[in-house]
Amino acid sequence: MNKIQNYINGKFENPIHGVYIDNYNPSIGEIYGQIPNSSKEDVEKAYQAAADAFPAWSNTTLDERSKILSKIANLIIEKIDVLAAAESKDNGKPISLAKAVDIPRAASNFQFFANAITQFSSEAHESVGLNAVNFTLRQPLGVVGCISPWNLPLYLFTWKIAPAIASGNCVVAKPSEITPITAYFLGEICNEAGLPKGVLNIVHGLGTTTGQAIVEHPNIKAISFTGGTKTGAHIAKVAAPMFKKLSLELGGKNPNIIFADCDYDDMLQTTVRSSFANQGQICLCGSRILVEETIYEKFKEDFIKKVSELKVGNPSENTTDIGALVSKQHLEKVKSYIDISENEGGKILFGGNKVVVSGNENGYYLQPTIIEVQDNNCRLNQEEIFGPVVTLMSFKTDEEALTLANGVKYGLSTTLWTNNLNRTMQFSKQLQTGIVWVNTWMLRDLRTPFGGAKESGVGREGGFEALRFFTEPKNVCIKYD
């Protein structure tokens, strides 16, 4: 039984009260380790380490910070095989996906902000005729809290930590209790890279205990959270009256709008990926597929054929396309939506059943599922399922497509397939989402702002937006003779 520890002040420590929770391998449905369920006292210890480290770290030169972040990035790549295997075992995702996407992106997050902090600048304004000059200082906040989800564990953990420490803050971070292993390894990597003690502290545990203690801590200045909308609302309720800065990346119910004038073959291949990558457990997956009526029947036939060719199997096999869902509870949640589809007028076109994988009979596997629906107001189209389930609907006009796309409470991303420039520009302006991909999906430039509208979140991450979030602007006005 593998027990991991908290990472506080550069050391690995057991939780103060000795309370642990089980960690499951979703591919076989068995416990393979335990993690701390850290208490307020553990979080306070992590905070004190961060607070003690802050004066020195915040005054470290940008060049020195940049070198350390680059070293962390290089070490992540050096250890890619170990990290990818750990991510696959902990999360259930195919090891090929972890090696191709998750771990390289974690390294890129550190390398990007290692470079970005050296280019981050503030403004200066000369007040001509008034003999005055105004300039802006951007200073680190102090100790900040970073809480990340289970779907892209190291990828999203580092997406928060890297800009926080790059801009001179010290961090108390909590990974998801469902997928803690690569965060544990990150502590080892930070020590190897020479990150000063206390700059990053990682406490493990449940959201209701450890996460709550971070959010309500009176001296943690900001909270960066990625996860469900309901949890985000709770965090806002606790943190807003304390005047903490908040960045909340929350749920999505993303439309994939397909017009007849698209590049059909490229669209079809990409739509299979945008529907079922990472078992559909990506907040950016296109879970509502809206297809122009003139090509609807052809698309339906071709899409079902392509999806039927996906292999559901052992995540450790490189030929696996779809691995295990992250937990038994999540599998049951996703399956419950499939089970209610007929009551809502839906028709299962493909999938819908649990899968038994030879040798992994107790794993949490589910067929990729396609459901045809008639009403955009059904629960399948309105609620975030977060699994390998997509719905299909047809539309006749641009206006109808836009109404369907915007007709949910979420507004994270949209994928638009068309070669009509006027339509592209009009939809890009009128779609109520934070991201619009045209004729592509998940093509990310780390310089761009990332985030959603409506109940998909508050604030933006990525690029200089993240560095702005983790710093406080201060205007200085100097009058001279």
N, C-alpha and C positions, 0 to 999 in steps of 0.2 A: 504494500500500500504506500503510494508516493504522497508525502505531505509536503506542500510548499509553504513558504513563509512570507511574511510581509517584508518589504524593503524600506527601511527607515534609517536615515542618516548614513547611507552607504553600507549598511549591514543588513543581514537577513535575520529576522527575529520571529519567534512564535507570538501568537496573540496573547495579550496580557491575561485574559481570563481562560485561555486554553480551550476556546470553543471552535469547533471545526464543522464544515459542511461537506457532504459528499460531492465528488466530481465524476461525471459519467462520460464514458466513451460512447457516443451515439451510434456508431457503426455496429456495435455489438450489444448495446443496451445494458452495459454493466459498469459498476463503479470501478474506477481504476486509481483514484486518489482522493485526497482531502485538501481543502483550503481553509484558511482562517475565516471565521465570521467576526470581523474586527469590531470592537466596541468604540464608544466615545473616547475612552481612554487611549486606545490605539491611535485614533485620528488625532487626538490632542498631542500625542507624542510625535506623530508625523508633522503636525503643524509646527511644533516647537523647533524641530530640526530644520524645517523650511525657513522659519522666521530667523533662526540663528544664521542660516547660510545666506540670507537675502542681502545684507549690507555689502558683503564682499562680492557676491555674484553680480549684483546690479551695477557694480563699478568695474567689473571685468571688461577689458577692451573688446570691441566688436570682433577684432581679428582673433582673439583668443577663444571667444564663444564660437565663432565660425569654425575654427580648427577642431574643437571638441565635437561639434555636431557632425562635421564631415567624417571624423573618426568613427562615430557611432554608425553613420550610414555605411561606411566601408565594412565594419564588423558585421552588420546585419547581412550584407551580401556574402561575406566570407562564411557565414553560418547558415546560408539559405537552406541547405538540405535538412539540417537539424530543425530549423524553425518551421519549414514547410511540413515536415512530418509531424511535428508537435501540433501545428494548427489544424491539420487534417484529422488527427486523432481526437483533438479536443472539440472540434466543431462539427465534424462529419463531412466536410467538403472534400471533393477530390483533391488528392495531393498534387496533381498536375495543375489545378487551379491555384492552389496556395503558392506553388513554386513559380507560376507564370505571372500572377497578379498580386496576391496579398503581400508577400514578403518583399518583392522588388519595390512595391509602392511604399511600404513602410520605410525602406531605405531612402527612397526619393523624397519622402516628407522631410527627413532630417537634412538631406543634401540641399533641397530647395530652400529651406529656411536658413541654412548655413550661408547660402549665397544672398538670400533676400535681405537679411539683416544688415549686410554691408551696403545695400543700395537704398535702404529705407530712409527717407528724408522728410524734413518738416518744412514749413513755409516761413517766409520772411516778407514783410511789407513795409516799404518806405513811405511815410506820410509826407509827401512833398509839400513844402511851404510851411509845415508845422514843426520842422526840425525834430522829427521823431521817427523811430523805427520800431516795428513790432516783429517779434519772431516767436515761434512756437517750440516749446520743449515737449518731447514725448517721453514720458518716464514710465518705467515699469510699475505695475500696481502694487506688488508685494507678493503675498502668498495667494495662489489661485487654485481652484478645484477643477479637475478634469474627470468626467465620468463617461465611459464609452460602452458600446453595446457588444453583443455576441456574434453578430453576423459577419463582420470583417474585423476580427479582434485586434491584431497588431496594427493593421492598416489604419483603423480609425483611432486607436489609442495614440499612435504617434502623430496623427493628423492634428491632435490637440496639444500634445506635450511639446512637440518641436517648436511651434511659434511662441509658446508660453515661455520656454526657457531661453529661446533665441533673443527675445525682447527684454530679458533680464529678470524675469519673475522666478520664483521658486514654486514648486508644484506639489500638491497632495492629490494623487490620482487613484481612481478605482476602476479597474477593468470589470467586465461582466463576470459575475460569479459562475456563469455557465461555461465560460471559455477563458480561464485565467493563466494558462501555462506560458504563452509567449510573452505576456506582460512580466511574468516572473523571470524569464530569460533576459528580458530587456534590462532588468536591474543588474544582472551579471555583465551585460555588454557595457552599460554605463560606467561601471567600475573599471572595466578593462580600458575604456576610452579616456579615463581620467576625469570624468565629470565630478566636480567637487561634492563632498558629502553634504546631503541635505537639500541639494538643488532639486532633485526628483525623489519623491517618496511614494511608494506604491502600497496601498492597503487593500486587502481583499475582503470580500464579504457581501452580504445581501444589500440590496438597495434600501430596504426598510430599516436597516441598522447602520451599516457603514456609510452608505450613500446619504442617508438622512443626516448623519453626524457631520459630514462634509458640508452639505447644503446649509445647515443651520448654524455652523460655526461662526461666531460673531466677528472673527478677524480674517476669515478667508474672503478676499475682496471680489472675486468673480467666480462664476460657475459656467463652464462649457460642458454641455450635455448633448449626447446623441442617443435617441431611443424613442419610445412610444409617446404619442400625444398626451395620453392620460397622465403618464409620469411627468412629462414636461409641464403640464398644468399644475401639478402638485408642487414641483420645484419652484415655479414662478410664484405660487401662493406663499411659499415659505421665504423665498429670497427677495422678492420685490419690496416688501415692507422694511427689509434690512438695507435697502439701497445698494444691493450687489449688482454688478454688471452681469448680464445674462446673454448667453448664446445658446439657443435651443434648436437643434436639428431634429425634427420629429417625423411623423408618419407621412405616407404617400399613397395615392391611388391613381397612378400615372396613366394618362391616355397615350395610346400609340395610334396616331391618325394616319390612315393609308389611303392615298388618292390613286386613281387609275393611271395617272401620268407619271408615276414613280418608276425608278429603275427596279423592275419587279424582282429579278433574281437576287439582287443585293438586299432589297427589302426583306424578302422571304428568309434568307439566311440570317440576317441580323435580327429579325423579329423572333426567331427561335431562340437566339441567344439572349435577347433582352427580356424574354418571357421566363426563362428557366435557369439562367446562370446562377450559380451558388444556391441551387434548389429554390429559386425564386425569392430567396431571403436577402434581397438587396432593396433598400428603400427607393432606388431608381428604376427598378424593373417596371416594364410596361404591362400592367396587369389588366388594363381595359383596352382591348384591340377594336378599334373603330374602322370599318372598311367601307369604301365607296361601293354603292349597290351594284354598279356595272361589273365589278370584279369580285364581288363577295363570294359567290359560289366557287369560282376557280381558286381563290385564296383559301377558302375553307378546306377544299380537297387537298391542295398542295401542303398546307400547313399541318394538317393531320398526318399526312404521309411523312413529312420531315420529323415531326415530334415522335412518331411511332418508332423511328430509327434510333432515338436516344437510348443509351444504355444506363439503366439504374443498377448500381452495383457497389462493390467494396471501394471505399474512397482511396485505398492504397494502390489500386490498380490504375495504371495510366490510361487504360481504355474506357474508364468510367466517365460518363458525362454528368450524371446526377448521383450524388452521394446521399448520405443520411440527413434527415432533418435534425435540428440541433438538440432536441429533447423529446421525451415521450409526451410531455404536456403540450408541447408545440405541435407535434404530430396530431394529437387528438383535436386540438383547436382547428387546425387546417382541415382535417377530415370532417369536422362538424359542419363547416361551410359547404363542403361538397354534398354532404348528406341532406342539407336543406334546399339544395338547388331546385329539385323538382317541385317542392312546395311553393317556390317563387316563380314558377313558370320557366325554369331553366331546363336545358337539354344537354346531358353529358355527351359530347361528341367523341371524346377519347379519355382514357385513364379513369381516375377516381378511386382506385383501389390501393390498399397497402401492398407492398412488395416484400416477399421473403427472398433474401439473398443467401445462396448456398454458403454455409460456413459462418454466416452472420445472421442466423435466423431470428435473433431477438433485437436486431437493429431497427432504427426508426426510418424506414424507407417508404416512399410513396410515389406512385406513377405521376408523371407530368400530366396535368389535367386541363382539358379544354371544354368550356361550358358555353353554349349559345344561350343568350338571354334576349328578352324582348323589351325590358323596361329598365331604364338607367337608374331608377329609384330603388331597385331591388338591393337587398343587403350585400349580395355578391359584388355589386358595382359601387356601393357606398362605403363599405367597411374594409379596412386594411386586413387582408388575409395573411400576407407575408409568407407565402409558400409557393410551390410549383403549380399554381392555379391561375388560369387566365380566362376572361370572358370575351365573347365575340358579339358584336352588334354591327348592323349595316346602317349607312346613312345615305341620303340622296343629295343634299346640298351642302355648300360650305357653311351656311348659317346653322344648319342642323348639327354638323360636325362640331362646330365651335360651342354650341349650346350643350351638347353631350359632354364635351371635354371639360368645360368649366362647371358642370353640374354636380360637383362634389365639394365637400368641406375642405379637402386637401388641395395643395397647390405647389408640389415640389418640382416635378419635371414633366415635360411632354416630348414625345418623339413625333416628328412630322415628316411624312414621306410624300414629296411632290417636287416637280421640276418647274412649277409655275412661280415665277419671281414675285408677281403681285400678291399671290396667295401667301407665299412665304412671309413677306413683309407684313401683311395684314394680320395673319395668325400670330406671328411673333409679337406683335404689339398687343393683341387682344386676349391671348392666352393668359390665364391667371395663375402662372407658375413662375418659379424662380429660375428655371432652366428650360431652354428650348433647344432640342437637337433637331437639325434638319438633315435628312438623308444620312443619319448616323445615330449611334447610341454609345454612351459612355466614353466618348472621345474627350478626355479631360486635359485642360491646360491648367497647371497648378497656380498660375498667376490670376486666374479669374475668380470672381466671387461665387461662393457656393452656398445655397440655402433656398428656403421655400417661402411661399405666401400662405395666407389664411392659416389653417391649423397645422401646416407643415413646419412652422417654426418662427423664430424671431432672430434676426441678425444674420450675418454672413460670415463664413469661414473662407480660408484660402487666400493666398497672395498677401498683399498689403492690408486687406480687410482684416485678416487674423492678427497682424501686428498692430493695427489700430485698436482692435478689441482688447488686446493684452497690454495696452499702454494708456496713460492718462495724458491728454493734451493740456498744456499750461501756456497761456499767452504771457509774454514779457514785453512791456512797452518801455522804451528808453527815450527820454527827451534830452536833446543836447543843444548847446549854444552854437 
